[in-house]
Amino acid sequence: MAFNRRAEAVWTGDVPTGGGEITFKSGALKSVPYNFSTRFGEQPGTNPEELLAAAHAACYSMALTFFLSNNGQSPASIDTMAVCTVEPHDGGFKITKVKLQVTGDVPGLTQDQFAEYAHQAEGVCPVSNALRNNVEISVEPTLK
């Protein structure tokens, strides 16, 4: 079964002084502003890379939970931090890496078993699959 999810971004003005707003069509999140300083500086706010990292962390956490459950394990919690790296590339910028730092509370598993499940789950994560062969993806699993 195929399904679509929608978000919209509107930008006004030039890049250094303009700004935009991202709207999530589901209504689950409020519209959020973004601009040059939230993307390339330290001004509070969001940016496309942070949103990609959030999507990857959420998707991977669900994929790992699904994978563990299908293998008879019941995680109490899965906590994933995705770190998205952007670097200069060919006169522009490129997302080069995403590091998934995952901590799991899975009673009955050893660290080695959790690490094996964590790496296997990355292979079934839809966001990982969308990025694969274009972005380096690493998984750093830690069992509580």
N, CA and C of each residue as an Amber inpcrd file, in Angstrom:
protein
   432
   0.8370000  -1.1690000   0.0000000   0.0000000   0.0000000   0.0000000
   0.8900000   1.2430000   0.0000000   0.7030000   2.0930000  -0.9700000
   1.4520000   3.3450000  -1.0500000   0.6820000   4.4460000  -0.3250000
   1.4090000   5.3930000   0.2320000   0.7630000   6.5440000   0.8570000
   1.6530000   7.7570000   0.6880000   1.0700000   8.9260000   0.7790000
   1.7970000  10.1830000   0.6250000   1.6990000  10.9980000   1.9070000
   2.7800000  11.6840000   2.2180000   2.8070000  12.6330000   3.3290000
   3.2470000  13.9640000   2.7460000   2.7050000  15.0650000   3.2680000
   2.9780000  16.3560000   2.6440000   3.4790000  17.4020000   3.6400000
   4.3680000  18.2040000   3.1580000   4.8200000  19.3990000   3.8530000
   5.0690000  20.4390000   2.7730000   5.0100000  21.6960000   3.1530000
   5.2150000  22.7680000   2.1750000   6.1900000  23.7760000   2.7530000
   7.0600000  24.3060000   1.9050000   7.9810000  25.3590000   2.3110000
   7.8020000  26.5430000   1.3610000   7.6530000  27.7180000   1.9470000
   7.5480000  28.9560000   1.1770000   8.6910000  29.8530000   1.6050000
   9.4250000  30.4020000   0.6350000  10.5550000  31.2920000   0.9110000
  10.2750000  32.6300000   0.2540000  10.5760000  33.7200000   0.9490000
  10.4590000  35.0590000   0.3600000  11.7510000  35.8170000   0.5890000
  12.1320000  36.6110000  -0.3790000  13.3420000  37.4140000  -0.2910000
  14.5580000  36.6410000  -0.7540000  15.7200000  37.3070000  -0.6350000
  16.9630000  36.6530000  -1.0440000  17.4450000  35.7380000   0.0800000
  18.5120000  35.0040000  -0.1730000  18.9770000  34.0320000   0.8110000
  19.5390000  34.6830000   2.0730000  20.4020000  35.6940000   1.9740000
  20.9780000  36.2320000   3.2130000  19.9730000  36.9260000   4.1370000
  18.9560000  37.5920000   3.5750000  18.0570000  38.3740000   4.4250000
  16.6160000  37.8810000   4.4060000  16.3010000  36.9730000   3.5120000
  14.9340000  36.4690000   3.4180000  14.6620000  35.3970000   4.4460000
  13.5380000  34.7700000   4.2640000  13.1890000  33.6990000   5.1920000
  12.0540000  32.8710000   4.6520000  11.8060000  31.7840000   5.3310000
  10.7660000  30.8860000   4.8880000   9.9740000  30.3330000   6.0390000
   8.9510000  29.5930000   5.6680000   8.1210000  28.9210000   6.6570000
   7.7720000  27.5460000   6.1280000   7.9160000  26.5690000   6.9940000
   7.5940000  25.1910000   6.6530000   6.2520000  24.8690000   7.2990000
   5.3440000  24.3270000   6.5120000   4.0210000  23.9630000   7.0110000
   3.8390000  22.4630000   6.8600000   3.4060000  21.8410000   7.9240000
   3.1730000  20.4060000   7.9340000   1.6940000  20.1800000   7.6770000
   1.3800000  19.5590000   6.5660000  -0.0030000  19.4450000   6.1210000
  -0.8810000  18.5930000   7.0240000  -0.2890000  17.7170000   7.8320000
  -1.0890000  16.9110000   8.7540000  -1.6530000  17.7620000   9.8850000
  -1.0100000  18.8920000  10.1450000  -1.4200000  19.7430000  11.2510000
  -0.8630000  19.2910000  12.5920000  -0.1230000  18.1940000  12.6100000
   0.4130000  17.6700000  13.8650000   1.4770000  18.5970000  14.4510000
   2.1950000  19.3030000  13.5910000   3.2050000  20.2600000  14.0280000
   2.8130000  21.6350000  13.5220000   3.1490000  22.6630000  14.2890000
   2.8470000  24.0170000  13.8500000   3.7990000  24.4000000  12.7210000
   3.4420000  25.4270000  11.9990000   4.3400000  25.9530000  10.9760000
   5.5700000  26.5340000  11.6680000   6.7390000  26.3260000  11.0840000
   7.9700000  26.8180000  11.6890000   8.7680000  27.6450000  10.6840000
   9.3590000  28.7410000  11.1640000  10.1780000  29.5670000  10.2770000
  11.5900000  29.0040000  10.1530000  12.2220000  29.3620000   9.0470000
  13.6360000  29.0470000   8.8760000  14.2600000  30.1280000   8.0140000
  15.5860000  30.3000000   8.1510000  16.2970000  31.3080000   7.3640000
  17.7690000  30.9360000   7.3000000  18.5520000  31.8090000   6.7080000
  19.9780000  31.5490000   6.5360000  20.6610000  31.2860000   7.8780000
  20.3270000  32.0830000   8.8930000  20.9930000  31.9550000  10.1950000
  20.5900000  30.6960000  10.9540000  19.3710000  30.1980000  10.7370000
  18.9890000  28.9470000  11.4040000  19.6060000  27.7560000  10.6920000
  19.9620000  27.9470000   9.4340000  20.5450000  26.8460000   8.6750000
  22.0620000  26.8130000   8.7650000  22.6950000  27.9550000   8.5940000
  24.1580000  27.9840000   8.5420000  24.7950000  28.6650000   9.7440000
  23.9890000  29.1910000  10.6420000  24.4970000  29.8450000  11.8380000
  23.9690000  29.1640000  13.0770000  23.9160000  29.9190000  14.1350000
  23.4880000  29.3640000  15.4230000  22.1860000  29.9860000  15.9230000
  21.4710000  30.7130000  15.0640000  20.2010000  31.3010000  15.4850000
  19.2030000  30.1920000  15.7940000  18.4640000  30.3170000  16.8930000
  17.4470000  29.3020000  17.1950000  16.4130000  29.2050000  16.0740000
  15.9880000  28.0270000  15.7950000  15.0310000  27.7740000  14.7310000
  15.3770000  26.4590000  14.0670000  14.6590000  26.1280000  13.0330000
  14.9010000  24.8510000  12.3760000  15.5520000  25.0620000  11.0160000
  15.8240000  23.9540000  10.3510000  16.4190000  23.9700000   9.0240000
  16.1620000  22.6120000   8.3810000  16.3460000  22.5050000   7.0720000
  16.0570000  21.2410000   6.3970000  16.8530000  20.0500000   6.9410000
  18.0970000  20.2790000   7.3210000  18.9180000  19.1720000   7.8090000
  18.4310000  18.6680000   9.1680000  17.9990000  19.5790000  10.0280000
  17.4490000  19.1710000  11.3150000  16.1620000  18.3730000  11.1170000
  15.3440000  18.8040000  10.1590000  14.1050000  18.0840000   9.8780000
  14.3940000  16.7010000   9.3110000  15.4200000  16.5990000   8.4580000
  15.8150000  15.2940000   7.9390000  16.3170000  14.4030000   9.0750000
  17.1130000  14.9720000   9.9750000  17.6120000  14.2050000  11.1190000
  16.4510000  13.7300000  11.9910000  15.4700000  14.5900000  12.2190000
  14.3040000  14.1930000  13.0200000  13.5410000  13.0670000  12.3370000
  13.3430000  13.2000000  11.0290000  12.6320000  12.1530000  10.2920000
  13.3990000  10.8360000  10.3510000  14.7160000  10.8980000  10.2120000
  15.5270000   9.6850000  10.2290000  15.4950000   9.0340000  11.6120000
  15.6320000   9.8460000  12.6730000  15.6030000   9.3070000  14.0340000
  14.2670000   8.6350000  14.3270000  13.1900000   9.2830000  13.9350000
  11.8560000   8.7240000  14.1900000  11.6340000   7.4380000  13.4020000
  11.9910000   7.4700000  12.1320000  11.8030000   6.3040000  11.2710000
  12.6490000   5.1310000  11.7560000  13.9080000   5.3990000  12.0780000
  14.8010000   4.3350000  12.5330000  14.3220000   3.7460000  13.8590000
  13.8840000   4.5930000  14.7930000  13.3870000   4.0820000  16.0750000
  12.2180000   3.1290000  15.8640000  11.3080000   3.4900000  14.9650000
  10.1700000   2.6130000  14.6670000  10.6300000   1.3360000  13.9710000
  11.5680000   1.4720000  13.0220000  12.0610000   0.2910000  12.2990000
  12.7500000  -0.6800000  13.2540000  13.5690000  -0.1610000  14.1700000
  14.2610000  -1.0330000  15.1190000  13.2660000  -1.6960000  16.0660000
  12.2900000  -0.9440000  16.5340000  11.2620000  -1.5180000  17.4100000
  10.4920000  -2.6150000  16.6850000  10.1170000  -2.3560000  15.4440000
   9.4110000  -3.3430000  14.6320000  10.2750000  -4.5900000  14.4370000
  11.5530000  -4.3780000  14.1040000  12.4810000  -5.4710000  13.8630000
  12.6720000  -6.3120000  15.1270000  12.8630000  -5.6510000  16.2750000
  13.0170000  -6.3700000  17.5440000  11.7570000  -7.1610000  17.8780000
  10.6040000  -6.5290000  17.7370000   9.3290000  -7.1900000  18.0540000
   9.0970000  -8.4090000  17.1750000   9.4440000  -8.2980000  15.8990000
   9.2820000  -9.4350000  14.9830000  10.2450000 -10.5660000  15.2790000
  11.2610000 -10.2800000  16.1030000  12.2220000 -11.3070000  16.4840000
  12.0670000 -11.6990000  17.9530000  10.8620000 -11.4810000  18.4920000
  10.5460000 -11.9450000  19.8310000  11.0820000 -11.1060000  20.9680000
  11.5620000  -9.9260000  20.6760000  12.0850000  -9.0410000  21.7170000
  11.0930000  -7.8990000  21.9370000  10.9440000  -7.4770000  23.1840000
  10.0180000  -6.3880000  23.5090000  10.7980000  -5.2290000  24.1120000
  11.1500000  -4.2370000  23.3040000  11.9030000  -3.1190000  23.8620000
  11.0440000  -2.2620000  24.7870000  11.6140000  -1.8860000  25.9270000
  10.9330000  -0.9380000  26.8080000  11.0270000   0.4560000  26.2100000
  12.1710000   0.7640000  25.5610000  12.3330000   2.0560000  24.8860000
  13.4810000   1.9840000  23.8910000  13.3490000   2.7940000  22.8590000
  14.3970000   3.0040000  21.8630000  14.5430000   4.5120000  21.7180000
  15.7390000   5.0330000  21.9380000  15.9970000   6.4730000  21.8850000
  17.0850000   6.7060000  20.8340000  16.7250000   7.3860000  19.7520000
  17.6800000   7.5980000  18.6560000  17.9400000   9.0780000  18.4470000
  19.2140000   9.4480000  18.4150000  19.6480000  10.7900000  18.0380000
  20.2970000  10.6480000  16.6620000  19.7960000  11.4010000  15.6870000
  20.4030000  11.4100000  14.3550000  21.2040000  12.6970000  14.2150000
  22.4480000  12.5670000  13.8190000  23.3190000  13.7130000  13.6000000
  23.5740000  13.8060000  12.0970000  23.0600000  14.8710000  11.4940000
  23.1550000  15.0840000  10.0490000  24.3150000  16.0410000   9.7760000
  25.2790000  15.6160000   8.9730000  26.4500000  16.4250000   8.6520000
  26.3100000  17.0190000   7.2570000  26.4980000  18.3420000   7.1720000
  26.4620000  19.0680000   5.9030000  27.8560000  19.6440000   5.6760000
  28.3790000  19.4420000   4.4730000  29.7240000  19.9280000   4.1620000
  29.7210000  20.6300000   2.8110000  30.6790000  21.5630000   2.6170000
  30.8160000  22.1750000   1.2880000  31.1000000  21.0940000   0.2470000
  30.5140000  21.2750000  -0.9420000  30.6670000  20.2720000  -1.9920000
  30.4210000  20.9190000  -3.3540000  31.4140000  20.8720000  -4.2290000
  31.2850000  21.3680000  -5.6060000  30.6550000  22.7550000  -5.6940000
  31.1080000  23.6760000  -4.8560000  30.6040000  25.0460000  -4.8900000
  29.2840000  25.2350000  -4.1610000  28.7620000  24.1890000  -3.5670000
  27.5170000  24.2690000  -2.7970000  27.6960000  23.4930000  -1.5070000
  26.6520000  22.8460000  -1.0880000  26.6950000  22.0430000   0.1230000
  26.0450000  20.6920000  -0.1400000  26.4410000  19.6920000   0.6560000
  25.8900000  18.3530000   0.5130000  25.7620000  17.7170000   1.8850000
  24.6630000  17.0120000   2.0880000  24.5400000  16.1680000   3.2740000
  25.4210000  14.9560000   2.9960000  26.4400000  14.7810000   3.8300000
  27.4090000  13.7110000   3.5840000  27.2520000  12.5180000   4.5120000
  26.7340000  12.7690000   5.7250000  26.6600000  11.6900000   6.7110000
  25.4390000  11.8660000   7.6010000  24.9300000  10.7480000   8.0520000
  23.9760000  10.7280000   9.1610000  24.4470000   9.6460000  10.1170000
  24.6600000  10.0680000  11.3640000  25.0550000   9.1220000  12.4070000
  23.8370000   8.8880000  13.2910000  23.4360000   7.6300000  13.4210000
  22.3240000   7.2490000  14.2760000  22.8860000   6.7280000  15.5890000
  22.7010000   7.4780000  16.6650000  23.1510000   7.0800000  17.9900000
  21.9150000   6.5550000  18.7240000  21.8390000   5.2510000  18.8630000
  20.6310000   4.6330000  19.4090000  20.9240000   3.9690000  20.7490000
  20.0640000   4.2650000  21.7150000  20.1350000   3.6300000  23.0300000
  18.8500000   2.8510000  23.2220000  19.0040000   1.5810000  23.5460000
  17.8330000   0.7380000  23.7310000  17.7600000   0.1450000  25.1130000
  16.5440000   0.0830000  25.6070000  16.2640000  -0.6360000  26.8440000
  15.4850000  -1.8740000  26.4180000  16.2240000  -2.9770000  26.2550000
  15.6220000  -4.2180000  25.7550000  16.0150000  -5.3380000  26.7110000
  15.1310000  -5.6310000  27.6650000  15.4390000  -6.6800000  28.6400000
  15.7510000  -8.0140000  27.9600000  16.7940000  -8.6800000  28.4600000
  17.1450000 -10.0000000  27.9590000  18.1610000 -10.0110000  26.8320000
  18.5270000  -8.8490000  26.3030000  19.5260000  -8.8050000  25.2290000
  20.8940000  -8.4290000  25.7700000  21.9240000  -8.9390000  25.1220000
  23.2870000  -8.4890000  25.4100000  23.5980000  -7.3120000  24.4920000
  24.6720000  -6.6070000  24.7820000  25.1030000  -5.4950000  23.9300000
  25.3640000  -5.9780000  22.5050000  26.0160000  -7.1220000  22.3630000
  26.3140000  -7.6490000  21.0250000  25.0360000  -7.9890000  20.2570000
  24.0660000  -8.5770000  20.9360000  22.8010000  -8.9000000  20.2710000
  22.0720000  -7.6270000  19.8570000  22.0550000  -6.6430000  20.7550000
  21.3920000  -5.3750000  20.4250000  22.0820000  -4.7100000  19.2350000
  23.4080000  -4.7210000  19.2290000  24.1540000  -4.1220000  18.1210000
  23.8160000  -4.8070000  16.8000000  23.7020000  -6.1190000  16.8120000
  23.3550000  -6.8460000  15.5920000  21.9690000  -6.4470000  15.0970000
  20.9940000  -6.4100000  15.9990000  19.6360000  -5.9820000  15.6170000
  19.6410000  -4.5380000  15.1160000  20.4050000  -3.6710000  15.7960000
  20.4440000  -2.2510000  15.4250000  20.9810000  -2.0630000  14.0060000
  22.0210000  -2.7930000  13.6620000  22.5910000  -2.6800000  12.3160000
  21.6680000  -3.2940000  11.2690000  21.0390000  -4.3940000  11.5940000
  20.1090000  -5.0090000  10.6410000  18.8900000  -4.1150000  10.4070000
  18.3980000  -3.4780000  11.4510000  17.2230000  -2.6140000  11.3220000
  17.5020000  -1.4110000  10.4330000  18.7310000  -0.9230000  10.4320000
  19.0640000   0.2180000   9.5710000  18.7940000  -0.1320000   8.1120000
  18.9570000  -1.3990000   7.7650000  18.7270000  -1.8410000   6.3920000
  17.2660000  -1.8490000   5.9730000  16.3310000  -1.7950000   6.9340000
  14.9070000  -1.7880000   6.5870000  14.2450000  -0.4450000   6.8660000
  14.9860000   0.5070000   7.3800000  14.4520000   1.8430000   7.6640000
  14.2050000   2.5820000   6.3470000  12.9690000   3.0160000   6.0610000
  12.6740000   3.7030000   4.8050000  13.5010000   4.9710000   4.5670000
  13.7690000   5.7490000   5.6120000  14.5840000   6.9530000   5.4130000
  16.0250000   6.5600000   5.0930000  16.5620000   5.5640000   5.7970000
  17.9050000   5.0690000   5.4600000  17.9480000   4.6040000   4.0140000
  16.9220000   3.8780000   3.6010000  16.8910000   3.3760000   2.2250000
  16.8150000   4.4960000   1.2060000  16.1640000   5.6000000   1.5460000
  16.1070000   6.7460000   0.6360000  17.4640000   7.4350000   0.5180000
  18.2380000   7.4160000   1.5870000  19.5420000   8.0960000   1.5970000
  20.6920000   7.2070000   1.1270000  20.5010000   5.9070000   1.2430000
  21.5770000   4.9590000   0.9630000  22.2050000   5.1920000  -0.4220000
  23.4790000   4.9740000  -0.5120000  24.2940000   5.1400000  -1.7240000
  24.5250000   6.5990000  -2.0780000  24.0590000   7.5240000  -1.2380000
  24.3260000   8.9410000  -1.4590000  24.8510000   9.6130000  -0.1850000
  24.5260000   9.0300000   0.9540000  24.9080000   9.5760000   2.2510000
  25.4840000   8.4360000   3.0870000  26.6050000   8.6960000   3.7570000
  27.1850000   7.6840000   4.6550000  26.3070000   7.5920000   5.9030000
  25.8370000   6.3990000   6.2120000  24.9880000   6.1810000   7.3820000
  25.7320000   5.2670000   8.3430000  25.8370000   5.7080000   9.5900000
  26.4560000   4.8560000  10.6090000  25.4930000   4.6940000  11.7720000
  25.6450000   3.5800000  12.4790000  24.8060000   3.2580000  13.6240000
  25.7160000   3.0150000  14.8160000  25.4350000   3.7270000  15.9050000
  26.1880000   3.5540000  17.1560000  25.2000000   3.0790000  18.2240000
  25.0700000   1.7540000  18.4120000  24.1020000   1.2280000  19.3710000
  24.6660000   1.0870000  20.7790000  23.8260000   1.4220000  21.7600000
  24.1610000   1.2440000  23.1590000  22.9640000   0.6420000  23.8570000
  23.1940000  -0.4170000  24.5910000  22.1370000  -1.0690000  25.3590000
  22.1760000  -0.5310000  26.7860000  21.0110000  -0.1300000  27.3060000
  20.9310000   0.3380000  28.7050000  21.1580000  -0.8080000  29.6400000
